[in-house]
């Protein structure tokens, strides 16, 4: 018997950093793809427009309620959804746009999944919805959410969105798998998100390093494991997609060496980091413009957000590309496309 045809996959957030890698990985494996993007949001000139790829492009604002006809147009003929649309903004700490997109957008994705009766919904969250740990005992999928104390709508909205998906699994037997990347690095960060850190280091804008740390992962590894989750993994389970745990001192030294610059020299002690965050918040209130950081960001940087991806390696075949390669590929991509001049 010939193999069954692969289902058409609706990818939300298809124009984002991870979204572009997801589309490319799906196409590489032969999946038909429908790319859902926000209306009026142009592609970056550093990337080919989605319309130039062999995909269907559909415009829809997931943060706003949509009529049934628009939902039908978006999901018609699709057998699976990868919901990657999100706003990862952490400055300012509180943002209605973040809540509307991350929580409201997920509720909209659940409506799409129900309407189509999809074979699988893969929800893309963040490892920050779990409790972090130390390098010796890193956090995993069993650790309860620890981020509420920071007061960041990004973390809180992603935790609430994951809870909505899990509730739909429990109540409706929705065939959903949840993947939660750590800090992604790699090529193609056209509207620099995580890559902004590399650009700041290269420009010498980081004289010091906080005392915390985090887990880093190659964006392509995340794309591979996320597409694997269409057919692998257990329904209702969450998987942290990460790789290397590095303190900021270690990470900045590694990145600086690959960028050909000197690393930040001075440790920024927590009291100083907290004070700077509070002063930035005060200036932001006076000027109406966000500062370089805020108090919530400073508090996050003081902590070690270390995780293990053992479960995803075992059940989703998560690759483990060295972070040095992710940084080198990001560096080369930024230089080629004129970001680093």
C-alpha positions as CSV (number, residue, x, y, z in Angstrom):
1,X,0.0,0.0,0.0
2,X,1.3,3.5,-0.7
3,X,1.9,5.7,2.4
4,X,-0.9,7.9,3.6
5,X,-0.6,11.5,2.6
6,X,0.8,13.9,5.2
7,X,-1.8,16.2,6.8
8,X,-1.8,19.9,5.9
9,X,-0.4,21.8,8.9
10,X,-1.5,25.2,9.9
11,X,1.4,27.2,11.4
12,X,0.5,30.3,13.4
13,X,3.2,32.9,13.9
14,X,4.7,31.6,10.6
15,X,6.6,34.9,10.1
16,X,8.4,34.8,13.4
17,X,11.9,33.6,14.3
18,X,10.8,30.0,15.2
19,X,7.9,30.1,12.8
20,X,10.2,30.5,9.7
21,X,12.2,27.5,10.9
22,X,9.1,25.5,11.5
23,X,7.8,26.2,7.9
24,X,11.2,25.2,6.4
25,X,11.3,22.0,8.5
26,X,7.7,21.0,7.5
27,X,8.4,21.6,3.8
28,X,11.7,19.6,4.1
29,X,9.6,16.6,5.3
30,X,7.0,17.0,2.6
31,X,4.1,18.4,4.7
32,X,1.7,20.8,3.0
33,X,1.8,24.0,4.9
34,X,-0.7,26.9,5.5
35,X,1.1,29.8,7.1
36,X,-1.0,32.1,9.2
37,X,0.2,35.6,9.7
38,X,-1.1,38.8,11.2
39,X,-2.7,41.1,8.6
40,X,-0.6,44.0,7.5
41,X,2.6,42.7,9.0
42,X,5.2,42.7,6.2
43,X,8.0,40.2,6.0
44,X,11.5,41.4,6.9
45,X,13.5,42.4,3.8
46,X,16.2,40.1,5.2
47,X,14.0,37.0,4.5
48,X,12.1,35.9,1.4
49,X,8.4,36.6,1.7
50,X,6.3,33.6,2.7
51,X,4.5,34.0,-0.6
52,X,7.7,33.0,-2.4
53,X,7.7,29.7,-0.7
54,X,5.5,26.7,-1.6
55,X,3.0,27.4,1.1
56,X,-0.5,28.8,1.4
57,X,-0.6,32.2,3.3
58,X,-3.6,33.1,5.4
59,X,-4.0,36.4,7.2
60,X,-5.8,36.5,10.6
61,X,-5.3,38.4,13.8
62,X,-5.5,35.7,16.5
63,X,-5.7,38.2,19.3
64,X,-9.2,39.3,18.1
65,X,-12.4,37.2,18.0
66,X,-13.0,36.0,14.4
67,X,-16.3,35.2,12.7
68,X,-17.0,31.5,11.9
69,X,-16.4,32.0,8.2
70,X,-12.9,33.4,8.8
71,X,-12.1,30.5,11.1
72,X,-13.3,28.1,8.5
73,X,-11.1,29.7,5.8
74,X,-8.1,29.5,8.1
75,X,-8.4,25.9,9.1
76,X,-10.3,24.3,6.2
77,X,-8.4,21.3,4.9
78,X,-5.8,21.2,7.7
79,X,-5.3,18.1,9.8
80,X,-2.9,19.6,12.3
81,X,-1.9,22.9,13.9
82,X,1.4,24.1,15.3
83,X,0.5,27.2,17.4
84,X,3.7,29.2,17.6
85,X,2.2,32.8,17.5
86,X,3.2,34.7,20.6
87,X,4.6,38.1,21.7
88,X,7.7,37.6,23.8
89,X,7.9,41.2,24.9
90,X,9.1,41.7,28.5
91,X,9.6,45.5,28.5
92,X,7.3,47.0,29.6
93,X,6.5,44.2,32.1
94,X,2.7,44.7,31.8
95,X,1.2,44.8,28.3
96,X,-2.3,44.2,27.1
97,X,-1.0,43.3,23.7
98,X,1.1,40.5,25.2
99,X,-1.9,39.1,27.1
100,X,-4.3,39.4,24.1
101,X,-1.9,37.6,21.8
102,X,-0.6,34.9,24.1
103,X,-3.8,34.0,25.9
104,X,-6.5,35.2,23.5
105,X,-4.5,33.8,20.5
106,X,-4.3,30.4,22.2
107,X,-8.0,30.4,22.8
108,X,-8.5,31.2,19.1
109,X,-6.1,28.3,18.2
110,X,-8.2,26.0,20.3
111,X,-11.4,27.1,18.5
112,X,-9.6,26.3,15.2
113,X,-8.6,22.9,16.5
114,X,-12.1,22.1,17.6
115,X,-13.6,23.2,14.3
116,X,-11.4,21.1,12.2
117,X,-11.1,18.1,14.5
118,X,-7.4,18.0,14.0
119,X,-5.2,15.0,14.5
120,X,-2.7,16.9,16.6
121,X,-2.3,20.4,18.0
122,X,1.3,21.3,19.0
123,X,1.3,24.3,21.4
124,X,4.6,26.2,21.6
125,X,5.1,27.7,25.0
126,X,8.2,28.6,27.1
127,X,10.2,26.7,29.6
128,X,9.6,29.7,32.0
129,X,6.1,28.3,32.8
130,X,7.9,25.7,35.0
131,X,10.0,26.1,38.1
132,X,13.7,26.5,37.3
133,X,16.5,24.9,39.2
134,X,20.3,24.9,39.7
135,X,22.8,23.5,37.3
136,X,23.2,20.5,39.7
137,X,19.4,20.1,39.9
138,X,17.8,21.8,36.9
139,X,14.1,22.4,36.6
140,X,11.9,20.0,34.7
141,X,8.3,19.6,33.6
142,X,7.2,18.6,37.1
143,X,8.3,21.8,38.8
144,X,5.4,24.2,39.6
145,X,5.4,27.7,38.0
146,X,7.8,30.0,39.8
147,X,7.6,33.1,37.5
148,X,4.6,34.8,39.0
149,X,6.8,36.7,41.5
150,X,8.4,38.7,38.6
151,X,5.2,40.4,37.5
152,X,5.8,39.8,33.8
153,X,2.7,39.5,31.6
154,X,4.8,37.4,29.1
155,X,5.4,34.6,31.6
156,X,2.0,34.9,33.3
157,X,0.1,34.8,29.9
158,X,2.1,31.8,28.7
159,X,1.4,29.9,31.9
160,X,-2.3,30.7,31.6
161,X,-2.3,29.7,27.9
162,X,-0.7,26.4,28.6
163,X,-3.3,25.8,31.3
164,X,-6.1,26.4,28.7
165,X,-4.6,23.8,26.4
166,X,-4.3,21.3,29.2
167,X,-7.9,22.0,30.3
168,X,-9.0,21.3,26.7
169,X,-7.1,18.0,26.7
170,X,-8.8,17.0,30.0
171,X,-12.3,18.1,29.2
172,X,-12.5,17.5,25.4
173,X,-9.8,14.9,24.8
174,X,-8.1,17.4,22.5
175,X,-5.1,15.7,21.0
176,X,-2.5,18.3,22.0
177,X,1.2,18.1,22.9
178,X,2.9,21.1,24.5
179,X,6.5,22.0,23.8
180,X,8.4,24.7,25.8
181,X,11.6,26.1,24.3
182,X,14.3,27.8,26.4
183,X,16.4,30.7,25.0
184,X,16.7,30.1,21.2
185,X,19.7,31.2,19.2
186,X,20.5,30.7,15.5
187,X,20.2,32.2,12.1
188,X,17.2,34.0,10.7
189,X,16.3,36.3,13.7
190,X,15.2,39.0,11.3
191,X,13.5,41.2,13.9
192,X,16.1,40.5,16.5
193,X,14.6,38.9,19.6
194,X,17.1,36.6,21.4
195,X,19.6,37.6,18.8
196,X,19.5,41.2,20.1
197,X,21.8,39.9,22.9
198,X,24.5,39.0,20.4
199,X,24.2,42.4,18.6
200,X,24.5,44.2,22.0
201,X,27.6,42.2,22.9
202,X,29.2,42.9,19.6
203,X,28.5,46.6,19.9
204,X,30.0,46.7,23.4
205,X,26.8,47.7,25.1
206,X,27.0,45.2,27.9
207,X,29.8,46.3,30.3
208,X,28.8,43.8,33.0
209,X,27.0,40.5,33.5
210,X,24.3,39.5,36.0
211,X,24.9,36.7,38.4
212,X,22.1,34.5,37.1
213,X,22.0,32.3,34.0
214,X,19.7,30.4,31.7
215,X,19.3,27.4,29.3
216,X,20.2,27.9,25.6
217,X,19.1,25.9,22.6
218,X,19.5,26.1,18.8
219,X,16.3,27.3,17.1
220,X,16.6,24.6,14.5
221,X,16.6,21.9,17.2
222,X,13.4,23.4,18.5
223,X,11.9,23.3,15.0
224,X,12.8,19.6,14.6
225,X,11.4,18.5,17.9
226,X,8.2,20.6,17.4
227,X,7.6,19.0,14.0
228,X,8.4,15.6,15.6
229,X,5.6,16.3,18.1
230,X,3.1,16.0,15.3
231,X,3.6,12.3,15.4
232,X,5.7,11.7,18.6
233,X,5.2,12.4,22.2
234,X,2.2,11.8,24.4
235,X,-1.1,13.7,24.3
236,X,-1.4,16.1,27.2
237,X,2.3,16.0,28.0
238,X,4.7,19.0,28.2
239,X,8.2,18.9,26.9
240,X,11.0,21.4,27.7
241,X,13.1,22.0,24.5
242,X,16.6,23.1,25.7
243,X,20.2,22.2,25.7
244,X,23.1,23.9,27.6
245,X,22.8,25.6,31.0
246,X,25.2,28.5,31.2
247,X,25.7,31.3,33.7
248,X,25.6,34.8,32.1
249,X,29.3,35.0,32.7
250,X,29.9,31.8,30.9
251,X,27.5,32.5,28.1
252,X,28.8,36.1,27.5
253,X,32.4,34.8,27.4
254,X,31.5,32.1,24.8
255,X,29.5,34.6,22.7
256,X,32.1,37.3,22.9
257,X,34.9,34.9,21.8
258,X,32.9,33.9,18.7
259,X,32.0,37.5,18.0
260,X,35.6,38.6,18.2
261,X,35.1,41.1,21.0
262,X,36.0,41.3,24.7
263,X,33.5,39.8,27.2
264,X,31.8,42.0,29.8
265,X,34.2,42.3,32.7
266,X,32.2,43.3,35.7
267,X,29.7,41.3,37.8
268,X,26.5,43.2,38.4
269,X,25.5,42.3,41.9
270,X,21.7,41.8,42.6
271,X,21.3,44.9,44.7
272,X,22.8,47.0,42.0
273,X,20.8,45.3,39.3
274,X,17.6,45.7,41.2
275,X,18.3,49.4,41.9
276,X,19.0,50.0,38.2
277,X,15.8,48.3,37.2
278,X,13.8,50.5,39.6
279,X,15.4,53.6,38.3
280,X,14.6,52.6,34.7
281,X,11.0,52.0,35.7
282,X,10.9,55.5,37.3
283,X,12.3,57.1,34.1
284,X,9.8,55.1,32.0
285,X,6.9,56.5,34.0
286,X,8.2,60.0,33.7
287,X,9.0,59.8,29.9
288,X,6.4,57.3,28.8
289,X,9.1,55.3,27.1
290,X,10.5,51.9,28.3
291,X,14.1,52.0,29.5
292,X,16.8,49.5,28.6
293,X,15.5,47.2,31.3
294,X,12.9,47.2,34.0
295,X,12.7,45.9,37.6
296,X,11.2,42.6,36.5
297,X,13.9,41.9,34.0
298,X,16.6,42.7,36.6
299,X,15.0,40.2,39.0
300,X,14.9,37.5,36.3
301,X,18.6,38.1,35.5
302,X,19.6,37.6,39.1
303,X,18.2,34.1,39.1
304,X,19.5,30.9,37.4
305,X,16.9,29.7,35.0
306,X,18.3,26.2,34.5
307,X,16.4,23.4,33.0
308,X,16.8,19.8,31.7
309,X,15.5,18.6,28.3
310,X,15.9,14.9,29.1
311,X,12.2,14.1,28.5
312,X,12.2,15.8,25.1
313,X,15.4,14.1,24.1
314,X,13.8,10.7,25.0
315,X,10.3,11.2,23.6
316,X,10.6,13.8,20.8
317,X,14.2,13.1,19.6
318,X,15.2,16.6,20.4
319,X,18.6,17.2,18.8
320,X,21.4,18.8,20.8
321,X,23.4,21.1,18.5
322,X,26.3,22.8,20.4
323,X,25.4,26.4,21.4
324,X,28.8,27.5,19.9
325,X,27.3,26.5,16.5
326,X,24.1,28.3,17.2
327,X,26.0,31.5,18.1
328,X,28.3,31.2,15.1
329,X,25.4,30.7,12.7
330,X,23.6,33.6,14.1
331,X,26.7,35.8,13.9
332,X,27.3,34.8,10.3
333,X,23.6,35.5,9.4
334,X,23.6,38.9,11.0
335,X,26.9,39.9,9.3
336,X,25.6,38.6,5.9
337,X,22.4,40.6,6.2
338,X,24.0,43.8,7.4
339,X,22.8,43.8,11.0
340,X,26.3,43.9,12.5
341,X,27.7,47.0,10.8
